[in-house]
Amino acid sequence: ATAGEYGKQGGNSEFYPTPQSYPDVTRVRSDGGGAGAGYAANPDPVMNGGSGGGAVCSPSPKDGGTSLTDPNHPQIQGYAAGEGTPDYQSPYAGSGGGGAGRAGAPDNPTTPLTRSTGGYGLQALIGGPPANPQTIGAPGPDPANGYFAGGGGGGRYNGTSAAGGYGGGGDGAPPSPSRGNPGTVSTGGGGGGGGHPYLEGGNGGSGIVVVRYQIGSLTGTAKATGGNISFYGGKTIHVFTGSGTFASANPFNETCE
């Protein structure tokens, strides 16, 4: 985004039987993340999303974006971004974007998180034993990895860059000339905010859809096609890091996660 503009809201990750349209209950949707604010922009609803986009630092307090809820699946998708504070003091930093695990930190050094840190993501061990690092997802405090949907760090006028939340959140930009870091691909992590003078924020990381079902023997055999297929723990795992079709030429009657 250019000076004063908002970023763009992230796209949704969805899994559904064709040709069902939203909001049919068989259509599972994870909402794209909210856009981060620009300094000169007016309030904009695209700040709301699966997790909220970060607020701008300004002389008056600004709210960060809030999290949306899918009416068909009421589980919490994510959390709100931090709120910009009215003190308007150095380092003049935007708030961190919300993550799947907690809210972003506001521009306030007294918060438990470092000023403008992105909200933490959540761990989902999709495949691979917990004792070994998982290749799907991003690093986090557990060495098994597998974290998703961390919030982007806020950009700032001066000082060091703010960290993105673990789960693929990109770090915010330090002062000029620096752009916010992008979120990690296939994690849904948020992009970091841009630094002074009004440089662009980073792009959010692309999303991911995973389908897993039980197999009947130690020898893995896929009963469907689509995505990157692997076998672990007596289950077949299909991982989609882009748009694709999950399909079977034969009757498919498996319990999927």
C-alpha positions in Angstrom: 0.0 0.0 0.0 1.1 3.6 -0.6 1.2 6.4 1.9 -2.0 6.6 3.9 -3.6 3.5 2.4 -4.9 0.3 4.0 -3.5 -3.0 3.1 -5.7 -5.6 1.4 -7.7 -8.2 3.3 -6.4 -11.7 3.0 -8.3 -14.3 0.9 -10.2 -17.1 2.5 -9.1 -20.8 2.8 -12.0 -23.1 2.1 -13.0 -26.7 1.8 -16.4 -27.7 0.3 -18.2 -30.0 -2.0 -19.0 -28.5 -5.4 -21.2 -26.7 -6.3 -22.2 -25.7 -2.8 -22.1 -21.9 -2.1 -21.5 -20.1 1.1 -23.0 -20.2 3.8 -24.0 -23.8 3.2 -23.0 -25.8 6.4 -20.9 -28.2 4.3 -18.6 -25.4 3.2 -15.8 -24.9 5.7 -14.2 -21.5 5.7 -11.3 -19.9 7.4 -11.5 -16.2 6.8 -8.6 -14.2 5.5 -6.8 -11.9 7.8 -7.7 -8.2 8.3 -5.7 -5.5 6.5 -3.4 -3.2 8.4 -4.1 0.5 8.7 -2.2 3.4 7.0 -1.5 6.7 8.8 -3.7 9.0 6.8 -6.5 6.5 6.1 -10.0 6.6 7.6 -11.5 3.6 9.4 -12.1 0.8 7.1 -13.9 -2.5 7.7 -11.3 -4.6 5.9 -9.2 -4.4 9.1 -11.5 -7.2 10.4 -10.8 -10.8 9.4 -9.9 -14.3 10.6 -7.5 -12.2 12.9 -7.6 -8.4 13.0 -5.2 -6.1 11.1 -2.9 -3.8 13.1 -3.8 -0.2 14.1 -1.8 2.9 13.2 0.1 5.0 15.7 -1.6 8.5 15.8 -2.3 11.4 18.2 -5.7 9.8 19.0 -6.2 6.2 19.9 -7.1 3.8 17.1 -8.7 0.4 17.4 -7.2 -2.6 15.7 -9.2 -4.9 13.5 -11.3 -7.6 15.2 -11.8 -11.3 14.5 -14.7 -12.6 12.4 -16.7 -15.8 13.2 -18.0 -18.2 10.6 -21.7 -18.7 11.5 -21.5 -22.4 10.5 -18.5 -23.1 12.7 -18.4 -20.9 15.8 -15.0 -21.8 17.0 -12.7 -18.8 17.5 -10.7 -18.3 14.3 -8.3 -15.7 15.7 -8.0 -12.6 17.8 -8.1 -8.8 17.5 -5.1 -6.7 16.7 -3.6 -4.4 19.4 -4.9 -0.9 19.9 -2.9 2.1 19.1 -2.3 4.3 22.2 -2.8 8.1 22.5 0.6 8.9 23.9 2.1 9.3 20.4 5.7 8.8 21.6 8.8 7.3 20.1 9.2 4.8 18.4 5.8 5.8 16.9 4.9 2.2 16.2 1.8 0.6 14.8 0.2 -2.2 16.9 0.7 -5.9 16.1 -1.8 -7.9 14.1 -3.9 -10.5 15.9 -2.9 -14.2 15.7 -4.8 -17.5 16.0 -3.6 -17.9 19.6 -3.8 -14.4 21.1 -4.3 -10.7 20.4 -1.6 -8.5 19.0 0.3 -6.2 21.3 -0.6 -2.5 21.3 1.9 0.3 21.0 2.5 0.3 24.7 5.7 -0.9 26.4 3.9 -2.0 29.6 2.2 -5.0 27.8 3.4 -8.6 28.4 4.5 -8.7 24.8 7.2 -6.4 23.3 5.7 -3.2 21.9 3.9 -4.0 18.6 4.6 -7.7 18.6 2.2 -9.8 16.4 -0.2 -12.1 18.2 1.0 -15.7 18.6 -0.3 -18.5 16.3 -1.4 -22.0 17.3 0.3 -25.4 16.8 -1.4 -28.1 14.8 0.7 -31.3 14.5 -0.8 -32.5 11.2 1.8 -35.2 10.3 5.0 -36.6 11.7 5.8 -37.7 15.3 5.8 -34.9 17.9 9.4 -35.7 18.7 10.6 -34.6 15.3 10.2 -31.2 13.6 7.1 -31.0 11.3 7.7 -29.7 7.8 4.2 -28.3 7.6 3.8 -24.9 9.4 6.3 -22.6 11.0 8.7 -22.8 14.0 7.5 -22.0 17.5 8.4 -22.7 21.1 7.9 -26.5 20.7 10.7 -28.0 18.6 8.2 -30.1 16.8 7.2 -26.9 15.0 3.8 -26.9 13.1 2.6 -23.4 14.1 0.1 -21.4 12.0 -1.6 -18.0 11.7 0.8 -15.7 13.6 0.1 -12.0 13.5 2.4 -9.5 11.7 4.6 -7.1 13.7 3.8 -3.4 13.7 5.9 -1.0 11.6 7.6 2.0 13.2 9.1 5.4 12.7 12.4 4.6 14.6 14.0 1.9 16.7 14.3 -1.8 15.9 11.7 -3.8 14.0 8.8 -5.5 15.9 8.6 -9.2 15.8 5.8 -11.1 14.2 4.0 -13.8 16.2 5.3 -17.3 15.9 3.2 -19.2 13.4 4.5 -17.4 10.3 3.9 -13.7 11.2 6.3 -11.4 9.4 8.4 -8.9 11.3 7.5 -5.2 11.1 9.8 -2.8 9.3 12.4 -0.6 11.0 12.8 2.9 9.7 13.6 3.8 6.1 14.4 2.2 3.7 12.6 -0.9 4.7 9.4 -2.8 3.8 7.5 -5.0 6.2 8.5 -8.7 6.0 6.0 -11.1 4.4 4.2 -13.8 6.3 5.5 -17.4 5.8 3.8 -19.1 2.9 1.3 -21.9 3.6 0.9 -20.8 7.2 -1.7 -17.9 7.0 0.8 -15.7 8.9 0.3 -12.0 8.7 2.6 -9.5 7.0 4.7 -7.1 9.0 3.9 -3.4 8.9 5.9 -0.9 6.9 8.3 1.6 8.5 8.8 5.4 8.0 8.4 7.1 5.6 5.2 5.2 4.8 6.7 2.2 3.1 4.7 -0.8 2.2 3.7 -3.6 4.6 4.6 -7.1 3.8 2.2 -9.5 2.1 0.4 -12.1 4.3 1.4 -15.7 3.9 -0.8 -18.0 1.8 -3.2 -20.3 3.6 -3.4 -24.1 3.8 -6.1 -26.8 3.8 -5.4 -30.3 5.2 -7.7 -33.4 4.9 -6.9 -36.5 6.9 -8.6 -39.9 7.0 -8.0 -43.4 8.4 -6.3 -46.2 6.4 -6.8 -49.8 7.1 -3.3 -51.2 6.9 0.3 -50.3 7.6 0.9 -49.9 3.9 -0.4 -46.5 3.0 -2.9 -46.3 0.1 -4.6 -43.1 -0.8 -8.4 -43.5 -1.5 -8.6 -40.0 -3.0 -6.5 -37.6 -5.1 -5.6 -34.0 -4.6 -2.8 -32.1 -2.8 0.4 -33.4 -1.5 -0.2 -36.9 -0.1 1.6 -38.5 2.8 1.0 -41.3 5.4 1.5 -41.2 9.2 -0.1 -42.9 12.2 -2.4 -45.1 10.2 -3.9 -42.1 8.3 -3.6 -40.6 4.8 -2.9 -36.8 4.8 -3.7 -34.5 1.9 -2.1 -31.1 2.1 -3.3 -28.2 -0.1 -1.0 -25.2 -0.3 -3.0 -23.8 -3.2 -6.4 -24.2 -4.8 -7.1 -27.9 -5.8 -9.7 -30.6 -5.9 -10.1 -33.5 -3.4 -11.8 -36.3 -5.3 -12.2 -40.1 -5.6 -13.1 -42.2 -8.6 -14.6 -44.8 -6.3 -17.3 -44.4 -3.6 -15.7 -42.5 -0.7 -17.0 -43.2 2.7 -14.3 -42.2 5.1 -14.4 -40.0 8.2 -12.2 -36.9 7.4 -10.6 -34.4 9.7 
